[in-house]
């Protein structure tokens, strides 16, 4: 089955991130990452020897970078404009990075098509990929779990955004047809 074409990040998101304050975003992303870690305890444990590696996630079509420090299971995320230091860097379109988390894209295909660039500690990147794949994350479901009575609105909004933009906002439903 051919790899679907990676959609462009919505320009509105890039515009918002050019002016948005990054400290509240960093705090929210850190809290969200810790929430995910509690719901999927094996995620950070699976990193093994790479649990202290700093990962730079570079969505090339957005004006920020994310610095993920797993910190042995107490992760922190910093959103920065400009460069971010880390032992491992994953660069690619925002939609590709999000699609990798949701299992919507094949990481090898993105790498060989040069939509995804890996630099630095490739062993750590592979460990992160395997940990994320094993956790079968669905970020929309994770946000909904934090939203209490608003969870159905969150899921409907994510589905609408995915239909409008083509950006994977949730894990694709399994095709049960044999």
HUKA-V814463 format. One record per residue. N is the residue number from 0. RES is the residue in one letter. PHI is phi in radians with two decimals (NA if undefined). PSI is psi in whole degrees, 0 to 359 (* if undefined). D_LAST is the distance of its C-alpha to the last C-alpha in whole Angstrom. Layout:
BEGIN
N/RES/PHI/PSI/D_LAST, N/RES/PHI/PSI/D_LAST
END
This chain:
BEGIN
0/X/NA/129/15, 1/X/-1.24/150/18, 2/X/-1.21/129/20, 3/X/-1.16/151/21, 4/X/-1.21/138/25, 5/X/-1.33/124/26, 6/X/-1.27/163/28, 7/X/-1.40/148/32, 8/X/-1.17/139/33, 9/X/-1.01/130/35, 10/X/-1.03/328/38, 11/X/-1.08/321/40, 12/X/-1.12/317/38, 13/X/-1.09/318/40, 14/X/-1.10/317/43, 15/X/-1.09/317/43, 16/X/-1.25/343/43, 17/X/-1.19/331/46, 18/X/-2.05/347/48, 19/X/-1.12/141/46, 20/X/-1.19/132/48, 21/X/-1.54/339/46, 22/X/-1.12/310/48, 23/X/-1.08/324/46, 24/X/-1.10/316/43, 25/X/-1.08/317/43, 26/X/-1.12/318/44, 27/X/-1.15/317/41, 28/X/-1.15/323/39, 29/X/-1.12/313/40, 30/X/-1.07/319/40, 31/X/-1.12/316/36, 32/X/-1.09/320/35, 33/X/-1.19/323/37, 34/X/-1.05/314/35, 35/X/-1.06/318/32, 36/X/-1.06/324/34, 37/X/-1.24/322/35, 38/X/-1.35/336/31, 39/X/-2.29/73/30, 40/X/-1.04/334/32, 41/X/-1.32/346/31, 42/X/-0.99/306/30, 43/X/-1.42/330/34, 44/X/-1.10/325/34, 45/X/-1.15/341/32, 46/X/-1.18/339/34, 47/X/0.94/235/36, 48/X/-1.12/348/39, 49/X/-1.70/13/38, 50/X/-1.26/354/39, 51/X/-2.01/6/42, 52/X/-1.33/139/41, 53/X/-1.60/125/41, 54/X/-1.79/132/38, 55/X/-1.79/120/39, 56/X/-1.83/114/36, 57/X/-1.99/92/37, 58/X/-1.30/104/36, 59/X/-1.13/343/37, 60/X/-1.74/11/37, 61/X/-2.12/154/39, 62/X/-1.49/20/43, 63/X/-2.34/164/42, 64/X/-2.17/153/41, 65/X/-1.99/132/39, 66/X/-1.92/110/41, 67/X/-1.77/121/39, 68/X/-2.03/106/41, 69/X/-1.09/333/39, 70/X/0.82/43/42, 71/X/1.08/26/41, 72/X/1.94/357/39, 73/X/-2.04/69/41, 74/X/-1.17/151/40, 75/X/-2.24/149/42, 76/X/-2.26/130/41, 77/X/-2.06/128/43, 78/X/-1.68/129/43, 79/X/-2.36/147/45, 80/X/-1.66/134/46, 81/X/1.71/203/47, 82/X/-1.54/156/47, 83/X/-2.35/135/45, 84/X/-1.63/139/46, 85/X/-2.94/165/43, 86/X/-1.42/339/42, 87/X/-2.40/137/39, 88/X/-2.23/134/38, 89/X/-2.14/116/35, 90/X/-2.07/141/35, 91/X/3.03/174/33, 92/X/-1.03/147/32, 93/X/-0.91/315/32, 94/X/-1.08/325/28, 95/X/-1.21/316/27, 96/X/-1.11/316/29, 97/X/-1.17/320/27, 98/X/-1.11/328/24, 99/X/-1.13/318/24, 100/X/-1.04/318/25, 101/X/-1.49/357/22, 102/X/1.32/19/19, 103/X/-1.44/340/19, 104/X/-2.22/153/21, 105/X/-1.56/119/21, 106/X/-1.06/321/24, 107/X/-1.11/316/25, 108/X/-1.11/319/24, 109/X/-1.13/322/26, 110/X/-1.14/312/29, 111/X/-1.27/338/29, 112/X/-1.51/358/29, 113/X/1.19/19/32, 114/X/-1.33/340/31, 115/X/-2.20/133/31, 116/X/-2.13/130/34, 117/X/-1.98/132/35, 118/X/-2.35/154/38, 119/X/1.49/224/40, 120/X/-1.32/91/39, 121/X/-1.18/332/36, 122/X/-1.10/320/35, 123/X/-1.17/320/35, 124/X/-1.11/317/33, 125/X/-1.10/320/30, 126/X/-1.12/319/31, 127/X/-1.12/315/31, 128/X/-1.03/314/27, 129/X/-1.13/321/26, 130/X/-1.14/316/28, 131/X/-1.18/317/26, 132/X/-1.04/315/23, 133/X/-1.13/325/23, 134/X/-1.30/342/24, 135/X/0.83/55/21, 136/X/-1.18/146/24, 137/X/-2.32/101/24, 138/X/-1.11/328/27, 139/X/-1.10/317/27, 140/X/-1.14/323/26, 141/X/-1.15/318/29, 142/X/-1.16/317/32, 143/X/-1.04/322/31, 144/X/-1.10/333/32, 145/X/-1.52/351/35, 146/X/-1.70/0/36, 147/X/0.94/237/36, 148/X/-1.19/349/37, 149/X/-1.65/5/35, 150/X/-1.03/320/32, 151/X/-1.18/326/30, 152/X/-1.15/318/32, 153/X/-1.04/313/31, 154/X/-1.15/321/28, 155/X/-1.16/319/28, 156/X/-1.15/318/30, 157/X/-1.10/317/28, 158/X/-1.12/320/25, 159/X/-1.10/314/28, 160/X/-1.07/321/29, 161/X/-1.15/317/26, 162/X/-1.11/321/25, 163/X/-1.31/324/29, 164/X/-1.86/337/29, 165/X/1.42/358/25, 166/X/-1.40/129/26, 167/X/-1.14/110/24, 168/X/-1.76/353/25, 169/X/-2.68/166/23, 170/X/-1.17/132/20, 171/X/-1.11/143/17, 172/X/-1.20/139/14, 173/X/-1.14/137/11, 174/X/-1.43/108/8, 175/X/-1.52/359/6, 176/X/-1.33/126/4, 177/X/-1.55/*/0
END
